[in-house]
Amino acid sequence: MPLLPRSERTTHEVHNQPAPRDGLALWDEDAPLRAAVARTAPAHASHLAGFAAAIGTAEALEDGRLANRFPPELVTFDRSGRRLDEVRFHPAYHAMMRRGFAGGYSALPWTSTVPGGHAAHAAMVYLLTQVEPGVCCPMTMTYAAIPALEANPDLAARWRPGLLSTSYDGRSIPASNKTGLTMGMAMTEKQGGSDLRANTTRALPDGDGYRLVGHKWFCSAPMCDAFLTLGQLPEGLTCFLVPRWTPEGRRNAIELQRLKDKLGNRANASAEIEYHEAWAERLGEPGRGVQTILEMVHHTRLDTALAPAGLMRRALSEAAWWTRERQAFGRTLIDQPLMTAVLADLALDWLGALAAGMRVAESFDRSGDPVQRGLARLTVALAKYWSNKRCGPVVLEAMECLGGNGFIEEGPMPWLYREAPLNAIWEGSGNIICLDVLRTVQRAPEALAAFYAELDTARGSNRHFDTALADAKQRFAGGVEEAEARWFVEILALLLQASLLLRHQPGVVADTFVLTRLAGDWGRTPGTLPPGTDAAAIAAMI
Ligand SMILES: Cc1cc2nc3c(=O)[nH]c(=O)nc-3n(C[C@H](O)[C@H](O)[C@H](O)COP(=O)(O)OP(=O)(O)OC[C@H]3O[C@@H](n4cnc5c(N)ncnc54)[C@H](O)[C@@H]3O)c2cc1C
């Protein structure tokens, strides 16, 4: 016989747990993004607001979840034993790709008739990364391949229209029959990724084209319609375009060995592939493969600089939403001084990364000017390096703001945590980026001069910034040793972020950034802000 009536035995009454979010207001709730777009791509603001609305719906979030819950499958053979070498995706993946294509994620910078196309693209990278970063990979590579194709005007004329389509076509059929195309990149081999000159894939002339024999150890988005790849000719490493289907309408001899079992998102596939006399066309001069594909790498790096800003933003928006709704010890979490300090400190990394990424994108838009082109080359590396180095710690600490709920797979924090290291490794890992910065400033000292000149425009508003800038100029005036390159890149990246925050953000944000990141008034874990900081004002930016 129960001791209590049924109404008093109810235990499953939920309080003090925020209701699940049924969509994300990616544009309306992100004032720093809107301000950055107003500076760099004002003509695209309404388009970006629409794009953000389309990918922030509950339906889009659910597609993102499903695309990861049901990962792609490798289908090597058909039922009769003939090679297929295809990857099959869940319909939700294709739905996400359609949204990206429709928004002009890959195409807009190359088709837009108004300024700010690259900045608008950068904003789309930042936005879509917050919802489902896996589909960004093939669209980023498609965006980045366009300028590399200019090395062969005939190839460019044939491939550009499909690559610049806003209609996604996920079918595995010859490119000429498709309404929209994607382009991947296959450079890394088993014996070396950073050191591309160690590539062993051979290219054998065959009529108007070539036949490639060899392997690639990392080939992401292997269902792309073509890949830019590297192979050896007698003249040296050379760039080639390898289509999935030959001009005669046969499957090209690109065998998919297996899919990588990767950290990070599950929606995108990365394959190990072999070329068995795969048909290819040469792109660029024989022996100049690295220089040719670098144009693609340069543009891909822009996206790898914005993606961590997006990941940090999503992690922080989850942390802010949770801590605004949840109480502990009689007070809302966000109002507890220690929690406010943590959120404020993390917000500074996000704000710095977003500001730097959008400034870099602006220099891509203005790269007709050689100074801006030099700045783009230098600053994209700085932003990629530093924003990715901060992404992991920020996401980890944001996860902790949700307590145990941050650790549960039903929420986004676990996938954000797994995704956080990806963009640091891909497209030039940390040391390689630092060495690249050294090369840039040695070969084009005018890029460093232009960079310092831009930082100078922020002088006079914060004495710690002025001191840090003067110290950096003095410290590195005589050149930079290889072993010191991480110091050089870190300091320059922080100065870039600080200068932008000083110019474009409220004083409390910029001054706290400078005090902590450049003047050393900062602990070893987030939330260690200088005494007297108005942390609530900074946390309110999230
Ligand atoms: C998710 C994901 C997707 C990817 N997709 C693709 C793709 O689509 N196509 C493709 O071609 N590749 C792809 N890659 C591969 C990636 O670009 C390489 O892994 C990367 O370039 C590093 O090459 P590696 O793995 O051979 O490492 P290594 O070159 O062996 O480097 C190992 C470490 O040594 C460091 N290092 C190397 N040289 C030096 C030096 N001189 N001084 C100091 N340190 C050094 C590097 O910074 C790195 O930390 C992908 C990787 C990941 C993780």
The ligand as a MOL file (V3000), in Angstrom:
LIG
                    3D

  0  0  0     0  0            999 V3000
M  V30 BEGIN CTAB
M  V30 COUNTS 53 58 0 0 0
M  V30 BEGIN ATOM
M  V30 1 C 40.5280 16.2250 -41.0920 0
M  V30 2 C 41.6410 16.2740 -42.0890 0
M  V30 3 C 41.3480 16.4040 -43.4260 0
M  V30 4 C 42.3720 16.4320 -44.3590 0
M  V30 5 N 42.0490 16.5180 -45.6870 0
M  V30 6 C 43.0420 16.5270 -46.6090 0
M  V30 7 C 42.7310 16.6130 -48.0060 0
M  V30 8 O 41.5650 16.6960 -48.4110 0
M  V30 9 N 43.7490 16.5860 -48.8830 0
M  V30 10 C 45.0450 16.5130 -48.4870 0
M  V30 11 O 45.9120 16.5270 -49.3280 0
M  V30 12 N 45.3760 16.4200 -47.1730 0
M  V30 13 C 44.4040 16.4290 -46.2290 0
M  V30 14 N 44.7200 16.3280 -44.8960 0
M  V30 15 C 46.1010 16.1090 -44.5270 0
M  V30 16 C 46.7740 17.3070 -43.9010 0
M  V30 17 O 46.8140 18.4020 -44.7770 0
M  V30 18 C 48.1420 16.8260 -43.4240 0
M  V30 19 O 47.9240 15.8860 -42.3960 0
M  V30 20 C 49.0030 17.9580 -42.9530 0
M  V30 21 O 49.3870 18.7320 -44.0600 0
M  V30 22 C 50.2440 17.4670 -42.2120 0
M  V30 23 O 50.9270 16.5350 -42.9630 0
M  V30 24 P 51.3550 15.1210 -42.3320 0
M  V30 25 O 50.1470 14.5020 -41.7550 0
M  V30 26 O 52.1150 14.3470 -43.3430 0
M  V30 27 O 52.3110 15.4900 -41.1400 0
M  V30 28 P 53.8790 15.8220 -41.1840 0
M  V30 29 O 54.1730 16.6130 -42.4080 0
M  V30 30 O 54.6520 14.5900 -40.9370 0
M  V30 31 O 54.0030 16.7700 -39.9020 0
M  V30 32 C 53.9400 16.2500 -38.5860 0
M  V30 33 C 54.2350 17.3810 -37.6230 0
M  V30 34 O 55.5440 17.8610 -37.8680 0
M  V30 35 C 55.5310 19.2660 -38.0520 0
M  V30 36 N 56.5880 19.6210 -39.0030 0
M  V30 37 C 56.7020 19.2570 -40.2980 0
M  V30 38 N 57.7870 19.8300 -40.8420 0
M  V30 39 C 58.3830 20.5690 -39.8690 0
M  V30 40 C 59.5320 21.4030 -39.8020 0
M  V30 41 N 60.2920 21.6290 -40.8840 0
M  V30 42 N 59.8330 21.9890 -38.6310 0
M  V30 43 C 59.0750 21.8020 -37.5250 0
M  V30 44 N 57.9910 21.0420 -37.5230 0
M  V30 45 C 57.6370 20.4170 -38.6890 0
M  V30 46 C 54.1230 19.5980 -38.5480 0
M  V30 47 O 53.7570 20.9350 -38.2100 0
M  V30 48 C 53.3090 18.5710 -37.7770 0
M  V30 49 O 53.0000 19.0940 -36.4970 0
M  V30 50 C 43.7130 16.3280 -43.9440 0
M  V30 51 C 44.0110 16.2190 -42.5870 0
M  V30 52 C 42.9850 16.2010 -41.6600 0
M  V30 53 C 43.3210 16.0750 -40.2130 0
M  V30 END ATOM
M  V30 BEGIN BOND
M  V30 1 1 1 2
M  V30 2 1 2 3
M  V30 3 2 2 52
M  V30 4 2 3 4
M  V30 5 1 4 5
M  V30 6 1 4 50
M  V30 7 2 5 6
M  V30 8 1 6 7
M  V30 9 1 6 13
M  V30 10 2 7 8
M  V30 11 1 7 9
M  V30 12 1 9 10
M  V30 13 2 10 11
M  V30 14 1 10 12
M  V30 15 2 12 13
M  V30 16 1 13 14
M  V30 17 1 14 15
M  V30 18 1 14 50
M  V30 19 1 15 16
M  V30 20 1 16 17
M  V30 21 1 16 18
M  V30 22 1 18 19
M  V30 23 1 18 20
M  V30 24 1 20 21
M  V30 25 1 20 22
M  V30 26 1 22 23
M  V30 27 1 23 24
M  V30 28 2 24 25
M  V30 29 1 24 26
M  V30 30 1 24 27
M  V30 31 1 27 28
M  V30 32 2 28 29
M  V30 33 1 28 30
M  V30 34 1 28 31
M  V30 35 1 31 32
M  V30 36 1 32 33
M  V30 37 1 33 34
M  V30 38 1 33 48
M  V30 39 1 34 35
M  V30 40 1 35 36
M  V30 41 1 35 46
M  V30 42 1 36 37
M  V30 43 1 36 45
M  V30 44 2 37 38
M  V30 45 1 38 39
M  V30 46 1 39 40
M  V30 47 2 39 45
M  V30 48 1 40 41
M  V30 49 2 40 42
M  V30 50 1 42 43
M  V30 51 2 43 44
M  V30 52 1 44 45
M  V30 53 1 46 47
M  V30 54 1 46 48
M  V30 55 1 48 49
M  V30 56 2 50 51
M  V30 57 1 51 52
M  V30 58 1 52 53
M  V30 END BOND
M  V30 END CTAB
M  END
